[in-house]
Amino acid sequence: MTLGSSPLIPAQLLGCVLAGGQSRRMGGGDKTLVDLGGKTMLEIILNRLRPQIGSIILNANGDPKRFSEFGLPVVSDPVGEYAGPLAGVLAGLTYARDEMPDVTHVVSIAGDTPFFPADLVTAMAASVPGNKPVIALASSSNKLHPVFGLWPVALIDDLTEWLETGKSGKVLAFVDRHDSVEVAFAPDPETGLDPFFNANRPEDLSEVRRLLSQEAS
């Protein structure tokens, strides 16, 4: 793909942390609020994201007050009930359209992946033209991580129709309708850790705690 002549600038980007899952494999509850040795998963994610992007919102369902300490807007899924990551992406796009008219793209961040790349936003923004609606998805070790994406606000009507008419909630099913690029990220050079390691199960939390302790030492 040949990039367009209008690269994205920081003011055009909004980060949306997808914190609204049901955490079934964790036994329910908010895994983003689990303590990982003095900090919650969400606190760690936000500390990693804030240097990369100026504006951030949280996508979560239920009582937004449980996230009040973070001082960020909390937006719920605009369609369905726990309709998956595409509904969270739509929540971000809707917020951008209604509240931040200068924003043209939303970066989605999984709420259970505390070691995502420190250059995620920069690399994704550099991978697409600013004057054409192209989706960017992250990958590592030849595996796509579609919850980590860069989504043009221009696709909001198509995504709304897609979800409201009950089409597949799988991210790639929607992405296949549009132009897209893959942005590859390497494992951590010191630990070999996949930057998109996510904590889906209780044993994964133990691994996250171990890795955080290793980083701190």
NUTIKOL-271515 format. One record per residue: residue number from 1; z, y, x of N, C-alpha, C, O in turn. Coordinates in nm, 2 decimals, decimal comma. Atoms other than C-alpha are relative to their C-alpha. Layout:
BEGIN
seq nzz nyy nxx cazz cayy caxx czz cyy cxx ozz oyy oxx
NUM Z Y X Z Y X Z Y X Z Y X
...
END
This chain:
BEGIN
seq nzz nyy nxx cazz cayy caxx czz cyy cxx ozz oyy oxx
1 0,00 -0,12 0,08 0,00 0,00 0,00 0,00 0,12 0,09 0,07 0,13 0,19
2 0,00 -0,13 -0,07 -0,08 0,35 0,12 0,09 0,10 -0,07 0,08 0,12 -0,19
3 -0,09 -0,09 0,06 0,20 0,59 0,07 -0,06 0,13 -0,04 -0,16 0,18 0,02
4 0,05 -0,13 0,05 0,14 0,91 -0,13 0,04 0,11 0,09 0,12 0,09 0,19
5 -0,03 -0,11 -0,08 0,16 1,25 0,01 0,13 0,08 -0,04 0,16 0,18 0,02
6 -0,12 -0,07 0,05 0,49 1,34 -0,17 0,12 -0,10 0,02 0,16 -0,16 -0,08
7 -0,12 0,09 -0,02 0,78 1,15 -0,01 0,12 0,04 -0,08 0,13 0,16 -0,11
8 -0,12 -0,04 0,07 1,10 1,13 -0,20 0,10 0,07 0,08 0,11 0,05 0,20
9 -0,11 -0,08 -0,07 1,38 1,37 -0,12 0,13 -0,04 -0,06 0,13 -0,09 -0,18
10 -0,12 0,05 0,05 1,75 1,31 -0,17 0,04 0,05 -0,14 0,10 -0,02 -0,22
11 -0,03 -0,05 0,13 1,77 1,53 -0,48 -0,06 -0,08 -0,11 -0,03 -0,06 -0,23
12 0,07 0,08 0,10 1,54 1,29 -0,65 0,06 -0,13 -0,03 0,01 -0,21 -0,11
13 -0,06 0,14 0,00 1,77 0,99 -0,61 0,14 0,00 -0,07 0,22 0,09 -0,04
14 -0,13 0,02 0,06 2,06 0,87 -0,82 0,04 -0,15 0,03 -0,04 -0,24 0,00
15 -0,05 0,13 -0,02 2,27 0,57 -0,72 0,07 -0,05 -0,13 0,15 0,02 -0,19
16 -0,06 0,06 0,12 2,38 0,33 -1,00 0,06 -0,13 0,04 -0,01 -0,23 0,06
17 -0,07 0,12 -0,04 2,64 0,07 -0,92 0,02 -0,08 -0,13 0,08 -0,04 -0,23
18 0,00 0,09 0,11 2,61 -0,22 -1,16 0,13 -0,08 0,00 0,15 -0,18 0,06
19 -0,13 0,06 0,00 2,97 -0,30 -1,24 0,04 -0,05 -0,13 0,16 -0,07 -0,16
20 -0,03 0,04 0,13 2,94 -0,42 -1,59 -0,02 -0,14 -0,04 -0,02 -0,18 -0,15
21 0,02 0,15 0,02 2,90 -0,80 -1,55 0,13 -0,06 -0,06 0,24 0,01 -0,05
22 -0,12 0,07 0,06 3,14 -1,05 -1,72 0,07 -0,08 0,10 0,18 -0,13 0,07
23 -0,07 0,08 -0,11 3,23 -1,23 -1,39 0,04 -0,13 -0,05 0,16 -0,17 -0,03
24 -0,04 0,13 0,05 3,22 -1,57 -1,56 0,05 -0,09 0,11 0,14 -0,17 0,09
25 -0,03 0,10 -0,11 3,23 -1,76 -1,23 0,13 0,04 0,07 0,18 -0,03 0,15
26 -0,13 -0,05 -0,05 3,54 -1,55 -1,14 0,11 -0,03 -0,10 0,23 0,00 -0,07
27 -0,10 0,02 0,11 3,71 -1,65 -1,46 0,02 0,12 -0,09 0,11 0,13 -0,17
28 -0,01 -0,12 0,08 3,64 -1,32 -1,63 0,06 0,12 0,07 0,12 0,10 0,18
29 -0,06 -0,12 -0,06 3,76 -0,97 -1,57 -0,09 0,08 0,09 -0,21 0,05 0,10
30 0,08 -0,09 -0,08 3,64 -0,69 -1,34 0,02 -0,04 0,15 0,12 -0,01 0,21
31 -0,01 0,04 -0,15 3,57 -0,84 -0,99 -0,02 0,12 0,08 0,02 0,12 0,20
32 0,01 -0,12 -0,08 3,48 -0,49 -0,88 0,14 0,07 0,02 0,15 0,15 0,12
33 -0,13 -0,06 -0,02 3,85 -0,40 -0,92 0,10 -0,10 0,07 0,22 -0,07 0,07
34 -0,09 0,09 -0,07 3,99 -0,70 -0,73 0,04 0,05 0,13 -0,04 0,11 0,20
35 -0,04 -0,05 -0,12 4,20 -0,61 -0,44 -0,04 -0,09 0,12 -0,03 -0,21 0,11
36 0,05 0,07 -0,12 4,06 -0,71 -0,10 0,07 0,03 0,12 0,01 0,04 0,23
37 -0,07 -0,03 -0,12 4,33 -0,62 0,13 0,03 0,15 0,01 0,00 0,22 0,11
38 -0,03 -0,15 0,01 4,43 -0,26 0,02 -0,11 0,08 -0,06 -0,09 0,20 -0,09
39 0,11 -0,07 0,06 4,09 -0,17 -0,12 -0,06 -0,09 -0,10 -0,07 -0,21 -0,08
40 0,08 0,08 0,10 3,90 -0,28 -0,43 -0,14 -0,02 0,05 -0,19 0,05 0,13
41 0,14 0,02 -0,03 3,55 -0,42 -0,41 -0,08 0,13 -0,03 -0,16 0,16 0,05
42 0,08 -0,12 0,03 3,42 -0,11 -0,58 0,03 0,11 0,10 -0,06 0,19 0,13
43 -0,03 -0,10 -0,10 3,60 0,12 -0,34 -0,08 -0,02 0,13 -0,13 0,07 0,19
44 0,07 0,03 -0,12 3,44 -0,06 -0,05 -0,15 0,03 -0,02 -0,21 0,08 0,07
45 0,14 -0,03 0,03 3,10 -0,04 -0,21 -0,03 0,15 0,00 -0,13 0,19 0,05
46 0,02 -0,14 0,00 3,13 0,33 -0,28 0,01 0,06 0,14 -0,06 0,16 0,17
47 -0,02 -0,05 -0,13 3,25 0,40 0,07 -0,13 -0,03 0,08 -0,17 0,05 0,17
48 0,12 0,04 -0,07 2,93 0,23 0,19 -0,12 0,08 -0,06 -0,22 0,11 0,02
49 0,11 -0,07 0,07 2,71 0,41 -0,06 0,00 0,15 0,01 -0,11 0,21 0,03
50 -0,01 -0,15 0,00 2,83 0,77 -0,05 -0,07 0,07 0,12 -0,13 0,17 0,09
51 0,08 -0,07 -0,11 2,69 0,85 0,30 -0,15 -0,01 -0,02 -0,23 0,06 0,04
52 0,14 0,02 0,02 2,35 0,73 0,17 -0,06 0,08 -0,11 -0,19 0,10 -0,11
53 0,06 -0,06 0,12 2,31 0,92 -0,15 0,10 0,10 -0,06 0,22 0,08 -0,05
54 -0,08 -0,10 0,05 2,44 1,23 -0,31 0,06 -0,02 -0,14 0,18 0,03 -0,16
55 -0,05 0,02 0,13 2,48 1,13 -0,67 0,01 -0,14 -0,04 -0,08 -0,22 -0,01
56 -0,03 0,14 0,03 2,64 0,81 -0,80 0,06 0,00 -0,14 0,14 0,08 -0,18
57 -0,06 0,03 0,13 2,72 0,67 -1,15 0,04 -0,15 0,00 -0,01 -0,22 0,09
58 -0,03 0,14 0,02 2,88 0,35 -1,26 -0,05 -0,05 -0,13 -0,05 0,02 -0,23
59 0,04 0,07 0,12 2,73 0,11 -1,51 0,10 -0,10 -0,03 0,11 -0,20 0,04
60 -0,10 0,09 0,04 3,00 -0,07 -1,70 0,02 0,00 -0,15 0,01 0,11 -0,20
61 -0,03 0,00 0,14 3,08 -0,18 -2,05 0,15 -0,01 -0,02 0,23 -0,04 0,07
62 -0,14 0,00 0,03 3,42 -0,16 -2,22 0,06 0,13 0,02 -0,01 0,23 0,03
63 -0,08 -0,12 -0,01 3,69 0,10 -2,17 -0,03 0,06 0,14 0,00 0,00 0,24
64 0,03 -0,06 -0,13 3,56 0,34 -1,90 0,12 0,06 0,07 0,11 0,09 0,19
65 -0,12 -0,05 -0,06 3,92 0,46 -1,83 0,04 -0,08 0,12 0,11 -0,03 0,21
66 -0,04 0,09 -0,11 3,97 0,16 -1,60 -0,06 0,04 0,13 -0,01 0,00 0,24
67 0,07 -0,05 -0,12 3,74 0,34 -1,35 0,03 0,14 0,03 -0,03 0,21 0,11
68 -0,02 -0,14 0,00 3,89 0,68 -1,39 0,04 0,05 0,14 0,01 0,17 0,18
69 -0,05 -0,04 -0,14 4,04 0,69 -1,03 -0,12 0,03 0,09 -0,10 0,10 0,19
70 0,12 -0,03 -0,09 3,68 0,70 -0,89 -0,07 0,13 -0,03 -0,15 0,17 0,05
71 0,05 -0,13 0,03 3,59 1,02 -1,06 -0,15 0,01 -0,02 -0,22 0,11 0,02
72 0,14 0,01 0,01 3,24 0,91 -1,14 -0,04 -0,02 -0,15 0,04 -0,08 -0,23
73 0,04 0,03 0,14 3,04 0,91 -1,47 -0,01 -0,16 -0,02 -0,06 -0,23 0,07
74 0,01 0,15 0,04 3,06 0,56 -1,64 -0,09 -0,01 -0,12 -0,06 0,05 -0,22
75 0,09 0,01 0,10 2,77 0,47 -1,85 -0,02 -0,15 -0,04 -0,02 -0,24 0,05
76 0,01 0,14 0,05 2,74 0,15 -2,07 -0,14 -0,04 -0,02 -0,23 0,05 -0,02
77 0,13 0,04 0,03 2,44 -0,06 -2,14 -0,05 0,06 -0,13 0,02 0,06 -0,23
78 0,05 -0,06 0,12 2,22 0,12 -2,39 -0,06 -0,10 -0,10 -0,09 -0,06 -0,21
79 0,05 0,10 0,09 2,09 -0,20 -2,54 0,08 -0,13 0,02 0,12 -0,16 0,13
80 -0,06 0,13 -0,01 2,24 -0,54 -2,62 0,15 0,01 0,04 0,21 0,12 0,04
81 -0,14 0,01 -0,05 2,59 -0,65 -2,50 0,00 -0,09 0,12 -0,03 -0,21 0,10
82 0,01 0,07 -0,13 2,61 -0,76 -2,14 -0,14 -0,07 0,01 -0,15 -0,19 0,03
83 0,14 0,05 0,00 2,23 -0,79 -2,14 -0,05 -0,02 0,14 -0,18 -0,04 0,16
84 0,05 0,02 -0,14 2,21 -0,83 -1,76 -0,03 0,12 0,07 -0,02 0,23 0,02
85 0,02 -0,12 -0,09 2,11 -0,61 -1,47 -0,11 0,09 -0,05 -0,10 0,21 -0,02
86 0,10 -0,09 0,05 1,80 -0,47 -1,64 0,06 0,10 -0,10 0,01 0,21 -0,10
87 -0,06 -0,09 0,09 2,02 -0,32 -1,91 0,08 0,11 0,08 0,08 0,22 0,04
88 -0,06 -0,09 -0,08 2,22 -0,16 -1,63 -0,09 0,10 0,07 -0,07 0,22 0,08
89 0,10 -0,08 -0,05 1,91 -0,03 -1,47 -0,05 0,11 -0,10 -0,06 0,22 -0,07
90 0,04 -0,09 0,11 1,81 0,12 -1,81 0,11 0,11 -0,02 0,08 0,22 -0,05
91 -0,11 -0,09 0,01 2,15 0,28 -1,83 -0,01 0,11 0,11 0,01 0,23 0,08
92 0,02 -0,09 -0,10 2,09 0,45 -1,50 -0,12 0,09 -0,02 -0,11 0,22 0,00
93 0,12 -0,08 0,03 1,74 0,57 -1,59 0,02 0,09 -0,12 -0,02 0,21 -0,12
94 -0,03 -0,08 0,12 1,87 0,70 -1,93 0,08 0,12 0,05 0,06 0,23 0,00
95 -0,08 -0,11 -0,04 2,14 0,90 -1,76 -0,08 0,10 0,09 -0,06 0,22 0,07
96 0,08 -0,09 -0,08 1,90 1,04 -1,51 -0,09 0,09 -0,08 -0,10 0,21 -0,06
97 0,09 -0,08 0,09 1,65 1,15 -1,78 0,08 0,10 -0,08 0,04 0,22 -0,09
98 -0,07 -0,09 0,09 1,92 1,30 -2,00 0,09 0,10 0,07 0,11 0,22 0,02
99 -0,10 -0,08 -0,07 2,16 1,45 -1,74 -0,04 0,06 0,13 0,01 0,16 0,17
100 0,05 -0,04 -0,14 1,97 1,49 -1,41 -0,15 0,01 0,00 -0,21 -0,08 0,06
101 0,14 -0,01 0,01 1,62 1,61 -1,48 -0,08 0,00 0,13 -0,20 -0,03 0,14
102 0,07 0,00 -0,13 1,54 1,65 -1,11 -0,01 -0,14 0,06 -0,09 -0,16 0,16
103 0,00 0,14 -0,06 1,61 1,28 -1,04 -0,13 -0,07 -0,05 -0,16 -0,08 -0,17
104 0,12 0,08 0,04 1,29 1,07 -1,04 0,01 -0,15 0,02 -0,06 -0,23 -0,03
105 -0,02 0,14 -0,03 1,43 0,74 -0,91 0,15 -0,03 0,00 0,23 0,05 0,05
106 -0,13 0,05 0,00 1,74 0,54 -0,95 0,01 -0,12 0,09 -0,07 -0,21 0,08
107 -0,03 0,12 -0,08 1,88 0,30 -0,69 0,11 -0,08 -0,06 0,22 -0,03 -0,07
108 -0,10 0,08 0,05 2,06 0,01 -0,83 0,07 -0,08 0,11 0,01 -0,13 0,20
109 -0,09 0,07 -0,10 2,35 -0,15 -0,64 0,08 -0,10 -0,07 0,15 -0,07 -0,17
110 -0,09 0,10 0,06 2,52 -0,48 -0,72 0,15 0,03 0,02 0,18 0,07 0,13
111 -0,14 -0,03 -0,02 2,89 -0,44 -0,78 0,08 -0,11 0,06 0,21 -0,11 0,06
112 -0,08 0,11 -0,06 2,98 -0,76 -0,60 -0,05 -0,03 0,14 -0,04 -0,14 0,20
113 0,07 0,02 -0,12 2,79 -0,71 -0,27 0,05 0,11 0,10 -0,02 0,21 0,12
114 -0,07 -0,11 -0,07 3,02 -0,51 -0,03 -0,06 0,03 0,14 -0,02 0,12 0,20
115 0,05 -0,02 -0,13 2,81 -0,55 0,29 -0,15 0,04 0,00 -0,22 0,02 0,10
116 0,14 -0,04 0,01 2,47 -0,41 0,17 -0,03 0,09 0,11 0,06 0,16 0,16
117 0,04 -0,08 -0,12 2,27 -0,23 0,44 0,04 0,15 -0,01 0,03 0,21 -0,11
118 -0,04 -0,14 -0,01 2,39 0,11 0,56 -0,12 0,09 -0,01 -0,11 0,21 -0,04
119 0,13 -0,08 0,01 2,02 0,23 0,55 -0,08 -0,05 -0,12 -0,20 -0,02 -0,13
120 0,07 0,05 0,12 1,94 0,07 0,21 -0,08 0,11 -0,07 -0,20 0,09 -0,09
121 0,07 -0,11 0,08 1,86 0,40 0,03 -0,11 0,06 0,08 -0,22 0,08 0,02
122 0,10 -0,06 -0,08 1,67 0,55 0,32 -0,13 -0,09 0,01 -0,24 -0,04 -0,01
123 0,12 0,09 -0,02 1,45 0,24 0,37 -0,07 -0,01 -0,13 -0,20 -0,02 -0,13
124 0,07 0,02 0,13 1,38 0,20 0,00 -0,08 0,13 -0,04 -0,19 0,12 -0,08
125 0,07 -0,13 0,03 1,29 0,57 -0,05 -0,12 0,02 0,08 -0,22 0,08 0,04
126 0,12 -0,01 -0,09 1,05 0,55 0,25 -0,11 -0,10 -0,04 -0,22 -0,08 0,01
127 0,09 0,10 0,03 0,88 0,25 0,10 -0,10 0,03 -0,11 -0,19 -0,05 -0,13
128 0,08 -0,03 0,12 0,73 0,41 -0,21 -0,05 0,14 0,00 0,00 0,23 0,07
129 0,05 -0,14 0,01 0,51 0,71 -0,28 0,09 0,08 -0,11 0,14 0,02 -0,20
130 -0,07 -0,08 0,09 0,68 1,00 -0,46 -0,08 0,04 -0,12 -0,02 0,09 -0,22
131 0,08 -0,04 0,11 0,39 1,06 -0,69 -0,07 -0,11 -0,08 -0,17 -0,09 -0,14
132 0,05 0,12 0,07 0,33 0,71 -0,83 0,12 -0,09 -0,03 0,20 -0,11 0,06
133 -0,11 0,09 0,04 0,57 0,48 -1,02 -0,01 -0,14 0,06 -0,07 -0,23 0,00
134 0,00 0,12 -0,06 0,63 0,20 -0,78 0,14 -0,05 0,02 0,23 0,03 0,06
135 -0,14 0,06 -0,01 0,94 -0,03 -0,79 0,01 -0,06 0,14 -0,08 -0,12 0,19
136 -0,03 0,06 -0,12 1,10 -0,13 -0,46 0,12 -0,09 -0,02 0,22 -0,06 -0,08
137 -0,10 0,09 0,01 1,31 -0,44 -0,43 0,04 -0,05 0,14 -0,04 -0,06 0,23
138 -0,05 0,04 -0,13 1,53 -0,55 -0,14 -0,01 -0,15 0,02 -0,02 -0,23 -0,07
139 0,00 0,14 -0,04 1,50 -0,88 0,05 0,07 -0,02 0,13 0,08 0,08 0,21
140 -0,05 0,04 -0,13 1,65 -1,06 0,34 -0,02 -0,15 0,01 -0,01 -0,23 -0,08
141 0,02 0,14 -0,02 1,57 -1,39 0,50 -0,10 -0,06 -0,10 -0,08 -0,18 -0,14
142 0,11 0,04 0,09 1,26 -1,42 0,28 0,05 -0,03 -0,14 -0,01 -0,11 -0,21
143 -0,05 0,02 0,13 1,47 -1,40 -0,03 0,01 0,14 -0,07 0,07 0,23 -0,01
144 -0,01 -0,13 0,07 1,44 -1,12 -0,29 0,14 0,01 -0,06 0,21 -0,09 -0,10
145 -0,13 -0,03 0,07 1,76 -0,95 -0,42 -0,03 0,11 -0,10 -0,01 0,23 -0,08
146 0,05 -0,10 0,09 1,62 -0,78 -0,73 0,10 0,09 -0,07 0,06 0,19 -0,13
147 -0,10 -0,09 0,06 1,95 -0,63 -0,84 0,01 0,13 0,09 0,05 0,24 0,04
148 0,01 -0,11 -0,08 1,91 -0,40 -0,54 -0,15 0,06 0,00 -0,24 0,00 0,06
149 0,13 -0,05 0,03 1,61 -0,19 -0,65 -0,01 0,15 0,00 0,09 0,22 -0,02
150 0,03 -0,14 0,01 1,45 0,15 -0,65 -0,09 0,01 -0,12 -0,20 -0,04 -0,12
151 0,06 0,00 0,13 1,34 0,23 -1,01 -0,05 0,14 -0,04 0,03 0,23 -0,05
152 0,05 -0,13 0,05 1,11 0,52 -1,12 0,05 0,03 -0,14 0,04 -0,06 -0,23
153 -0,04 -0,04 0,14 1,25 0,71 -1,42 -0,12 0,00 -0,09 -0,10 -0,02 -0,21
154 0,12 0,00 0,08 0,89 0,72 -1,54 -0,02 -0,14 -0,08 -0,10 -0,14 -0,17
155 0,01 0,13 0,06 0,93 0,35 -1,64 0,10 -0,02 -0,12 0,11 -0,13 -0,17
156 -0,11 0,01 0,10 1,21 0,42 -1,89 -0,05 -0,05 -0,13 0,02 -0,13 -0,19
157 0,04 0,03 0,14 1,01 0,39 -2,21 -0,05 -0,15 0,00 -0,02 -0,22 -0,09
158 0,04 0,14 0,00 0,85 0,06 -2,10 0,12 -0,10 0,01 0,12 -0,20 -0,05
159 -0,12 0,09 -0,01 1,19 -0,09 -2,00 0,08 0,00 -0,13 0,13 -0,11 -0,17
160 -0,06 -0,01 0,13 1,34 0,03 -2,32 -0,06 -0,10 -0,10 0,00 -0,18 -0,17
161 0,07 0,08 0,09 1,07 -0,14 -2,52 0,01 -0,15 0,03 0,03 -0,24 -0,05
162 -0,01 0,13 -0,05 1,09 -0,45 -2,31 0,13 -0,07 -0,04 0,13 -0,18 -0,08
163 -0,13 0,06 0,03 1,46 -0,50 -2,37 0,03 0,00 -0,15 0,09 -0,09 -0,20
164 -0,02 0,00 0,14 1,47 -0,39 -2,73 -0,08 -0,10 -0,08 -0,03 -0,14 -0,19
165 0,07 0,10 0,07 1,21 -0,64 -2,83 0,03 -0,14 0,04 -0,04 -0,24 0,01
166 -0,05 0,13 -0,04 1,40 -0,92 -2,67 -0,08 -0,08 0,10 -0,07 -0,20 0,10
167 0,08 0,07 -0,11 1,17 -1,00 -2,38 0,10 -0,04 0,11 0,22 -0,01 0,10
168 -0,09 0,05 -0,10 1,31 -1,17 -2,07 0,09 0,10 0,06 0,04 0,21 0,10
169 -0,09 -0,09 -0,07 1,62 -1,02 -1,92 -0,01 -0,02 0,15 0,06 0,05 0,23
170 0,02 0,02 -0,14 1,51 -1,15 -1,58 -0,07 0,12 0,07 -0,17 0,17 0,02
171 0,05 -0,12 -0,06 1,45 -0,86 -1,34 -0,15 -0,02 0,04 -0,23 0,07 0,01
172 0,14 0,02 -0,05 1,13 -1,01 -1,19 -0,10 -0,01 -0,11 -0,22 0,03 -0,08
173 0,10 0,01 0,11 0,97 -1,07 -1,52 -0,05 0,14 -0,04 -0,16 0,16 -0,07
174 0,04 -0,14 0,02 0,98 -0,69 -1,58 -0,08 0,06 0,11 -0,18 0,12 0,09
175 0,06 -0,06 -0,12 0,89 -0,60 -1,23 -0,15 -0,04 0,01 -0,23 0,04 0,06
176 0,14 0,05 -0,01 0,57 -0,82 -1,25 -0,10 0,09 -0,08 -0,22 0,08 -0,06
177 0,09 -0,08 0,08 0,43 -0,57 -1,50 -0,04 0,13 0,07 -0,13 0,20 0,02
178 0,02 -0,13 -0,07 0,43 -0,29 -1,25 -0,03 -0,02 0,15 -0,01 -0,13 0,21
179 0,01 0,00 -0,15 0,34 -0,20 -0,89 0,13 -0,01 0,06 0,23 0,06 0,02
180 -0,13 0,01 -0,06 0,61 -0,30 -0,66 -0,02 -0,03 0,15 -0,12 -0,08 0,19
181 0,00 0,03 -0,14 0,70 -0,34 -0,29 0,13 -0,07 0,03 0,23 -0,05 -0,03
182 -0,12 0,07 -0,05 0,95 -0,56 -0,10 0,04 0,07 0,13 -0,04 0,10 0,21
183 -0,06 -0,07 -0,12 1,18 -0,39 0,15 0,09 -0,10 0,07 0,20 -0,14 0,01
184 -0,08 0,11 -0,06 1,31 -0,65 0,40 0,11 0,06 0,09 0,09 0,16 0,16
185 -0,12 -0,04 -0,09 1,65 -0,61 0,58 0,04 -0,12 0,08 0,05 -0,23 0,03
186 -0,04 0,10 -0,09 1,77 -0,81 0,87 0,15 -0,03 -0,01 0,23 0,05 -0,06
187 -0,14 0,04 0,00 2,10 -1,00 0,90 0,08 0,09 0,10 0,01 0,15 0,19
188 -0,08 -0,08 -0,09 2,39 -0,82 1,08 -0,02 -0,06 0,14 0,00 -0,18 0,16
189 0,02 0,05 -0,13 2,31 -0,85 1,45 0,12 -0,06 0,07 0,10 -0,15 0,16
190 -0,12 0,05 -0,06 2,67 -0,92 1,55 0,05 -0,13 -0,07 0,09 -0,22 0,00
191 -0,06 0,11 0,07 2,79 -1,16 1,28 -0,10 -0,09 -0,06 -0,07 -0,21 -0,09
192 0,10 0,09 0,06 2,46 -1,30 1,15 0,01 0,00 -0,15 -0,06 -0,07 -0,22
193 -0,02 -0,01 0,14 2,58 -1,21 0,80 -0,12 0,05 -0,08 -0,17 0,16 -0,04
194 0,10 -0,05 0,09 2,33 -1,17 0,53 0,06 0,13 -0,07 0,16 0,12 -0,13
195 -0,06 -0,12 0,06 2,38 -0,81 0,41 0,02 0,00 -0,15 0,09 0,08 -0,21
196 -0,01 0,01 0,15 2,34 -0,92 0,05 0,09 -0,11 -0,04 0,07 -0,16 -0,15
197 -0,10 0,10 0,04 2,62 -1,18 0,06 0,08 0,06 -0,12 0,13 0,17 -0,11
198 -0,07 -0,05 0,12 2,77 -1,15 -0,29 0,12 -0,09 -0,04 0,11 -0,21 -0,01
199 -0,12 0,08 0,04 3,11 -1,26 -0,42 -0,01 -0,04 -0,15 0,03 0,04 -0,24
200 0,01 0,05 0,14 3,04 -1,47 -0,73 0,11 -0,09 -0,04 0,14 -0,10 -0,16
201 -0,10 0,10 0,03 3,32 -1,72 -0,70 0,13 0,04 0,07 0,13 0,11 0,17
202 -0,13 -0,03 -0,07 3,69 -1,71 -0,60 0,00 -0,02 0,15 0,05 0,05 0,22
203 0,00 0,03 -0,14 3,62 -1,87 -0,27 -0,08 0,10 0,08 -0,06 0,12 0,20
204 0,07 -0,11 -0,07 3,37 -1,59 -0,19 0,09 0,11 0,03 0,06 0,18 0,13
205 -0,09 -0,11 -0,03 3,65 -1,34 -0,22 0,08 -0,02 0,13 0,10 0,07 0,20
206 -0,07 0,03 -0,12 3,83 -1,52 0,05 -0,09 0,03 0,13 -0,04 0,08 0,23
207 0,09 -0,03 -0,11 3,52 -1,49 0,27 -0,01 0,15 0,02 -0,02 0,20 0,14
208 0,01 -0,15 -0,01 3,49 -1,12 0,19 0,13 0,05 0,08 0,11 0,14 0,16
209 -0,13 -0,04 -0,06 3,86 -1,07 0,29 -0,01 -0,03 0,15 0,04 0,05 0,23
210 0,01 0,04 -0,14 3,80 -1,26 0,62 -0,09 0,10 0,07 -0,06 0,14 0,18
211 0,10 -0,09 -0,06 3,49 -1,05 0,70 0,05 0,14 0,02 0,02 0,21 0,12
212 -0,05 -0,14 -0,01 3,66 -0,72 0,62 0,11 0,01 0,11 0,12 0,11 0,18
213 -0,10 0,00 -0,10 3,95 -0,82 0,84 -0,06 0,00 0,14 -0,01 0,06 0,23
214 0,07 0,00 -0,13 3,71 -0,90 1,12 -0,06 0,13 0,03 -0,06 0,17 0,15
215 0,05 -0,14 -0,03 3,54 -0,56 1,08 0,10 0,09 0,04 0,08 0,18 0,13
216 -0,11 -0,09 -0,03 3,87 -0,39 1,10 0,06 -0,02 0,14 0,12 0,07 0,19
217 -0,06 0,04 -0,13 3,98 -0,57 1,42 -0,08 0,06 0,12 -0,03 0,04 0,23
END
